[in-house]
Amino acid sequence: MNAYVGAFVVCGLICTAGQLLYDHTRLTPGHITSLFVVLGALLDFFNLYDRLIEIGHAGAMLPITSFGHSLMHATMQSVAQHGLLGIPLGMLDLTATGITSAIYFAFLAALIFRPRS
């Protein structure tokens, strides 16, 4: 399958699942986001998310499920090296750049813009 088609299909299916959950359940966007992060972690735990990446390439790395995959992947690698201490170290190691960037840019936005209320 062409890489572009695979990326489009995989990302589209993940986003469609999120939209269907939002439209047909009482779940809030926060609930759905958390659910998808946990789903990405579970899929990585059972070595299924890497197969999804092989099929969907960037389409599997863009949705929020990839954040759960990254957390679990880094944690499992760190646990193999450091034992139980690797659990907190692994979660913060690989995702630290993304989390730090989000906090930094949110802080800058809070300094520049004022809320309406």
Secondary structure as a PSIPRED ss2 file (coil, helix, strand):
# PSIPRED VFORMAT (PSIPRED V4.0)

   1 M C   1.000  0.000  0.000
   2 N C   1.000  0.000  0.000
   3 A H   0.000  1.000  0.000
   4 Y H   0.000  1.000  0.000
   5 V H   0.000  1.000  0.000
   6 G H   0.000  1.000  0.000
   7 A H   0.000  1.000  0.000
   8 F H   0.000  1.000  0.000
   9 V H   0.000  1.000  0.000
  10 V H   0.000  1.000  0.000
  11 C H   0.000  1.000  0.000
  12 G H   0.000  1.000  0.000
  13 L H   0.000  1.000  0.000
  14 I H   0.000  1.000  0.000
  15 C H   0.000  1.000  0.000
  16 T H   0.000  1.000  0.000
  17 A H   0.000  1.000  0.000
  18 G H   0.000  1.000  0.000
  19 Q H   0.000  1.000  0.000
  20 L H   0.000  1.000  0.000
  21 L H   0.000  1.000  0.000
  22 Y H   0.000  1.000  0.000
  23 D H   0.000  1.000  0.000
  24 H H   0.000  1.000  0.000
  25 T C   1.000  0.000  0.000
  26 R C   1.000  0.000  0.000
  27 L C   1.000  0.000  0.000
  28 T C   1.000  0.000  0.000
  29 P H   0.000  1.000  0.000
  30 G H   0.000  1.000  0.000
  31 H H   0.000  1.000  0.000
  32 I H   0.000  1.000  0.000
  33 T H   0.000  1.000  0.000
  34 S H   0.000  1.000  0.000
  35 L H   0.000  1.000  0.000
  36 F H   0.000  1.000  0.000
  37 V H   0.000  1.000  0.000
  38 V H   0.000  1.000  0.000
  39 L H   0.000  1.000  0.000
  40 G H   0.000  1.000  0.000
  41 A H   0.000  1.000  0.000
  42 L H   0.000  1.000  0.000
  43 L H   0.000  1.000  0.000
  44 D H   0.000  1.000  0.000
  45 F H   0.000  1.000  0.000
  46 F C   1.000  0.000  0.000
  47 N C   1.000  0.000  0.000
  48 L C   1.000  0.000  0.000
  49 Y H   0.000  1.000  0.000
  50 D H   0.000  1.000  0.000
  51 R H   0.000  1.000  0.000
  52 L H   0.000  1.000  0.000
  53 I H   0.000  1.000  0.000
  54 E H   0.000  1.000  0.000
  55 I H   0.000  1.000  0.000
  56 G H   0.000  1.000  0.000
  57 H C   1.000  0.000  0.000
  58 A H   0.000  1.000  0.000
  59 G H   0.000  1.000  0.000
  60 A H   0.000  1.000  0.000
  61 M H   0.000  1.000  0.000
  62 L C   1.000  0.000  0.000
  63 P C   1.000  0.000  0.000
  64 I C   1.000  0.000  0.000
  65 T H   0.000  1.000  0.000
  66 S H   0.000  1.000  0.000
  67 F H   0.000  1.000  0.000
  68 G H   0.000  1.000  0.000
  69 H H   0.000  1.000  0.000
  70 S H   0.000  1.000  0.000
  71 L H   0.000  1.000  0.000
  72 M H   0.000  1.000  0.000
  73 H H   0.000  1.000  0.000
  74 A H   0.000  1.000  0.000
  75 T H   0.000  1.000  0.000
  76 M H   0.000  1.000  0.000
  77 Q H   0.000  1.000  0.000
  78 S H   0.000  1.000  0.000
  79 V H   0.000  1.000  0.000
  80 A H   0.000  1.000  0.000
  81 Q H   0.000  1.000  0.000
  82 H H   0.000  1.000  0.000
  83 G H   0.000  1.000  0.000
  84 L H   0.000  1.000  0.000
  85 L H   0.000  1.000  0.000
  86 G H   0.000  1.000  0.000
  87 I H   0.000  1.000  0.000
  88 P H   0.000  1.000  0.000
  89 L H   0.000  1.000  0.000
  90 G H   0.000  1.000  0.000
  91 M H   0.000  1.000  0.000
  92 L H   0.000  1.000  0.000
  93 D H   0.000  1.000  0.000
  94 L H   0.000  1.000  0.000
  95 T H   0.000  1.000  0.000
  96 A H   0.000  1.000  0.000
  97 T H   0.000  1.000  0.000
  98 G H   0.000  1.000  0.000
  99 I H   0.000  1.000  0.000
 100 T H   0.000  1.000  0.000
 101 S H   0.000  1.000  0.000
 102 A H   0.000  1.000  0.000
 103 I H   0.000  1.000  0.000
 104 Y H   0.000  1.000  0.000
 105 F H   0.000  1.000  0.000
 106 A H   0.000  1.000  0.000
 107 F H   0.000  1.000  0.000
 108 L H   0.000  1.000  0.000
 109 A H   0.000  1.000  0.000
 110 A H   0.000  1.000  0.000
 111 L H   0.000  1.000  0.000
 112 I H   0.000  1.000  0.000
 113 F C   1.000  0.000  0.000
 114 R C   1.000  0.000  0.000
 115 P C   1.000  0.000  0.000
 116 R C   1.000  0.000  0.000
 117 S C   1.000  0.000  0.000
